[in-house]
Amino acid sequence: MNAPDPRSAPLKPALRKLFEDVALSREELAALRQLERPANAGRRRLLLAAASTAGVALLGHGVWRATRGEPVDAVFERVAEVHLASFPLAVEASDLRELQRVFAASGFMLRDSAPLASLGGQLLGARPCHLLERAAAELRFVLPDGGWATVLQAAYVAEVFGRLPDIGHNAEPLTRVLRGLECRVWCDRGVVFAKARAA
């Protein structure tokens, strides 16, 4: 008697018989599905959330910096604003040493600095003010041509003012023409200087 031709058997039972030896039990299938999941799914979600938050924070900081500008931009704006406002002086003095005693409580010593020598002007006096929310002094000089110059001084804090050229290390002051004024910014011996005069 001849064996039945496998081609004549119904398809579904034939496939079942063919794959019986490779079929997985329910327990084996569950174990395989467990391997597909990451071992630390909770930790992975937490790291993904932290990375997303950091990305948003960095993007926000970049936008904030772009709209805010660098601290030195604000220093230039402030010295121009103070110069044009021409506030009344609180102390009249022609000698820096007199002003040093008066302003010592501001948290820094008023200083002379080499770029101020090029003014060729006479000190008139000073008044307390602020520079980027820091205590500062505004000094006013009368110039030989009858104009005047404004010099702001404050204790130099790099985190507040950013990196400024230090003339003690042979750097040149930053110079900009702003609102019709020649403005210069530098630091010297731990003090930030911002000077404005007519351009």
Contacts in CASP RR format, 6 or more apart in sequence:
PFRMAT RR
TARGET T0000
AUTHOR 0000-0000-0000
METHOD contacts of the structure
MODEL  1
MNAPDPRSAPLKPALRKLFEDVALSREELAALRQLERPANAGRRRLLLAA
ASTAGVALLGHGVWRATRGEPVDAVFERVAEVHLASFPLAVEASDLRELQ
RVFAASGFMLRDSAPLASLGGQLLGARPCHLLERAAAELRFVLPDGGWAT
VLQAAYVAEVFGRLPDIGHNAEPLTRVLRGLECRVWCDRGVVFAKARAA
6 14 0 8 1.000
24 32 0 8 1.000
38 44 0 8 1.000
70 162 0 8 1.000
71 132 0 8 1.000
71 160 0 8 1.000
71 161 0 8 1.000
71 162 0 8 1.000
72 161 0 8 1.000
72 162 0 8 1.000
72 164 0 8 1.000
72 174 0 8 1.000
72 185 0 8 1.000
74 132 0 8 1.000
75 131 0 8 1.000
75 132 0 8 1.000
75 161 0 8 1.000
75 185 0 8 1.000
75 192 0 8 1.000
75 194 0 8 1.000
76 174 0 8 1.000
76 176 0 8 1.000
76 178 0 8 1.000
76 183 0 8 1.000
76 185 0 8 1.000
76 194 0 8 1.000
77 178 0 8 1.000
78 131 0 8 1.000
78 132 0 8 1.000
78 152 0 8 1.000
78 194 0 8 1.000
79 150 0 8 1.000
79 152 0 8 1.000
79 183 0 8 1.000
79 185 0 8 1.000
79 194 0 8 1.000
79 195 0 8 1.000
79 196 0 8 1.000
80 178 0 8 1.000
80 179 0 8 1.000
80 181 0 8 1.000
80 183 0 8 1.000
80 196 0 8 1.000
82 129 0 8 1.000
82 138 0 8 1.000
82 150 0 8 1.000
82 152 0 8 1.000
82 196 0 8 1.000
83 149 0 8 1.000
83 150 0 8 1.000
83 181 0 8 1.000
83 196 0 8 1.000
83 197 0 8 1.000
84 179 0 8 1.000
84 181 0 8 1.000
86 148 0 8 1.000
87 127 0 8 1.000
87 129 0 8 1.000
87 138 0 8 1.000
88 127 0 8 1.000
89 124 0 8 1.000
89 125 0 8 1.000
89 126 0 8 1.000
89 127 0 8 1.000
89 140 0 8 1.000
90 126 0 8 1.000
90 127 0 8 1.000
90 128 0 8 1.000
91 98 0 8 1.000
91 99 0 8 1.000
91 102 0 8 1.000
91 125 0 8 1.000
91 126 0 8 1.000
91 127 0 8 1.000
92 124 0 8 1.000
92 125 0 8 1.000
93 99 0 8 1.000
93 102 0 8 1.000
93 123 0 8 1.000
93 125 0 8 1.000
93 126 0 8 1.000
94 122 0 8 1.000
94 123 0 8 1.000
94 124 0 8 1.000
94 125 0 8 1.000
95 123 0 8 1.000
96 110 0 8 1.000
96 111 0 8 1.000
96 112 0 8 1.000
96 123 0 8 1.000
99 110 0 8 1.000
99 123 0 8 1.000
99 125 0 8 1.000
99 126 0 8 1.000
99 137 0 8 1.000
99 139 0 8 1.000
100 109 0 8 1.000
100 110 0 8 1.000
102 126 0 8 1.000
103 110 0 8 1.000
103 126 0 8 1.000
103 128 0 8 1.000
103 137 0 8 1.000
106 128 0 8 1.000
106 135 0 8 1.000
106 136 0 8 1.000
106 137 0 8 1.000
106 155 0 8 1.000
107 135 0 8 1.000
107 155 0 8 1.000
108 135 0 8 1.000
108 153 0 8 1.000
108 154 0 8 1.000
108 155 0 8 1.000
108 190 0 8 1.000
108 191 0 8 1.000
109 191 0 8 1.000
110 126 0 8 1.000
110 137 0 8 1.000
110 139 0 8 1.000
110 153 0 8 1.000
110 191 0 8 1.000
111 153 0 8 1.000
111 188 0 8 1.000
111 189 0 8 1.000
111 191 0 8 1.000
113 167 0 8 1.000
113 186 0 8 1.000
113 188 0 8 1.000
113 189 0 8 1.000
113 191 0 8 1.000
113 193 0 8 1.000
114 167 0 8 1.000
114 188 0 8 1.000
115 167 0 8 1.000
115 173 0 8 1.000
115 184 0 8 1.000
115 186 0 8 1.000
115 193 0 8 1.000
115 195 0 8 1.000
116 151 0 8 1.000
116 193 0 8 1.000
116 195 0 8 1.000
119 141 0 8 1.000
119 143 0 8 1.000
119 149 0 8 1.000
119 195 0 8 1.000
119 197 0 8 1.000
120 141 0 8 1.000
120 143 0 8 1.000
120 144 0 8 1.000
121 141 0 8 1.000
121 142 0 8 1.000
121 143 0 8 1.000
121 144 0 8 1.000
121 149 0 8 1.000
122 141 0 8 1.000
122 142 0 8 1.000
123 139 0 8 1.000
123 140 0 8 1.000
123 141 0 8 1.000
124 140 0 8 1.000
124 141 0 8 1.000
124 142 0 8 1.000
124 148 0 8 1.000
125 139 0 8 1.000
125 140 0 8 1.000
126 137 0 8 1.000
126 138 0 8 1.000
126 139 0 8 1.000
126 140 0 8 1.000
127 137 0 8 1.000
127 138 0 8 1.000
128 135 0 8 1.000
128 136 0 8 1.000
128 137 0 8 1.000
128 138 0 8 1.000
129 136 0 8 1.000
129 137 0 8 1.000
129 138 0 8 1.000
129 152 0 8 1.000
130 136 0 8 1.000
131 152 0 8 1.000
131 154 0 8 1.000
131 192 0 8 1.000
131 194 0 8 1.000
132 154 0 8 1.000
132 160 0 8 1.000
132 161 0 8 1.000
133 160 0 8 1.000
134 154 0 8 1.000
134 155 0 8 1.000
134 157 0 8 1.000
134 160 0 8 1.000
135 154 0 8 1.000
135 155 0 8 1.000
136 152 0 8 1.000
136 153 0 8 1.000
136 154 0 8 1.000
137 152 0 8 1.000
137 153 0 8 1.000
137 154 0 8 1.000
138 150 0 8 1.000
138 151 0 8 1.000
138 152 0 8 1.000
139 150 0 8 1.000
139 151 0 8 1.000
139 152 0 8 1.000
139 153 0 8 1.000
140 148 0 8 1.000
140 149 0 8 1.000
140 150 0 8 1.000
140 151 0 8 1.000
141 148 0 8 1.000
141 149 0 8 1.000
141 150 0 8 1.000
141 151 0 8 1.000
142 148 0 8 1.000
143 149 0 8 1.000
143 197 0 8 1.000
147 197 0 8 1.000
147 198 0 8 1.000
148 197 0 8 1.000
149 195 0 8 1.000
149 196 0 8 1.000
149 197 0 8 1.000
150 195 0 8 1.000
150 196 0 8 1.000
150 197 0 8 1.000
151 193 0 8 1.000
151 194 0 8 1.000
151 195 0 8 1.000
152 192 0 8 1.000
152 193 0 8 1.000
152 194 0 8 1.000
152 195 0 8 1.000
153 191 0 8 1.000
153 192 0 8 1.000
153 193 0 8 1.000
154 191 0 8 1.000
154 192 0 8 1.000
155 190 0 8 1.000
155 191 0 8 1.000
155 192 0 8 1.000
156 164 0 8 1.000
156 187 0 8 1.000
156 190 0 8 1.000
156 191 0 8 1.000
156 192 0 8 1.000
161 187 0 8 1.000
161 192 0 8 1.000
164 174 0 8 1.000
164 185 0 8 1.000
164 186 0 8 1.000
164 187 0 8 1.000
164 192 0 8 1.000
165 171 0 8 1.000
165 172 0 8 1.000
165 173 0 8 1.000
165 174 0 8 1.000
165 186 0 8 1.000
165 187 0 8 1.000
166 186 0 8 1.000
166 187 0 8 1.000
166 188 0 8 1.000
167 173 0 8 1.000
167 186 0 8 1.000
167 187 0 8 1.000
167 188 0 8 1.000
168 188 0 8 1.000
168 189 0 8 1.000
171 186 0 8 1.000
172 186 0 8 1.000
173 184 0 8 1.000
173 185 0 8 1.000
173 186 0 8 1.000
173 193 0 8 1.000
173 195 0 8 1.000
174 184 0 8 1.000
174 185 0 8 1.000
174 186 0 8 1.000
175 182 0 8 1.000
175 183 0 8 1.000
175 184 0 8 1.000
176 182 0 8 1.000
176 183 0 8 1.000
177 183 0 8 1.000
177 199 0 8 1.000
180 198 0 8 1.000
180 199 0 8 1.000
181 196 0 8 1.000
181 197 0 8 1.000
181 198 0 8 1.000
181 199 0 8 1.000
182 196 0 8 1.000
182 197 0 8 1.000
182 198 0 8 1.000
182 199 0 8 1.000
183 194 0 8 1.000
183 195 0 8 1.000
183 196 0 8 1.000
184 193 0 8 1.000
184 194 0 8 1.000
184 195 0 8 1.000
184 196 0 8 1.000
185 192 0 8 1.000
185 193 0 8 1.000
185 194 0 8 1.000
185 195 0 8 1.000
186 192 0 8 1.000
186 193 0 8 1.000
187 193 0 8 1.000
END
